[in-house]
Amino acid sequence: MAYTAQDFKKGQPRWCPGCGDHFFLASLHKAMAEIGIAPWNTAVISGIGCSSRLPHYMATYGMNTIHGRAAAIATGAKVVNPSLEVWQVSGDGDGLAIGGNHFIHANRRNINLNMILLNNRIYGLTKGQYSPTSPRGFVSKSSPYGTVEDPFRPAELCFGARGHFFARAVATDAQGTVAILKAAQQHKGAAVCEILQNCVIFNDGTHESVYSKEGRAKNAIYVEHGKPLIFGENREYGLMQEGFGLKVVKIGENGVTEKDILVHDAHCQDNTLQLKLALMGNGDGFPVALGVIRDVDAPTYDDSVTAQIEDVSSKKKYHNFAELLETNDIWEVK
């Protein structure tokens, strides 16, 4: 059966005009329609925060859970019902502060979840406190003189937890967002999609360099497995490996040709270069990497649990509670 985005829509979204959540929601509806899994075979599970209201606007099963626990609830839903398509939606505060432990272990266990991290570098619902991804020196209601903490970098946290899939898109880039959501769904295991978005009230412009199409042409690089790492308004720049790092080169200068440009390998088990790509673009002269950065196959937790249960059950003399009772001494009371 063919679906349209309308088949996944429900209710009237209640976010501030211009909020990145509006852009992402529209892309999620479109991606789900193109993926083609029925709404009644899909669940969207969130925690607490502005972005976590998203399940209310989905014509799927949904659950708006408690702060930071979206990954835990999503894990339970997937393990007991492996055929259910589970999307977990968290903000940077919800997902990486109180929910940080669950984020780490969902990746380490490699549970077959589509994990969406909507990153605006601020607590929006509680009115503008700094979050785990706010940069050092960031001035907010909870850090009036600037935070003295260094931020989490989601890709670094994902890779450190032995994550096997990481992708990134900008909320205002519908085509790029739909592409990584579909890739995440195709990946078997924990698939983390970081969505860069602005909070127009409390942290507007935090991703300004790549928030417009023109900005992405100048300041972003779209990575694609098997394709050379080329970027720029006229595709005049590329990335080359230099020692254990990367460097930006201009194609046509100093004898550099397209053949010299590094080719992206999203399937490489060693994440060294993938991590280098994921961490670019923080005022270091490198572009922000968008697209699927890492996509590696590995056994999933839910499949392993199901296989283990079937294996153990096949070797047991009992298969239900009544049979279990009959394996021991029994008495008949009259």
Disulfide bonds with the S-S distance in Angstrom:
none
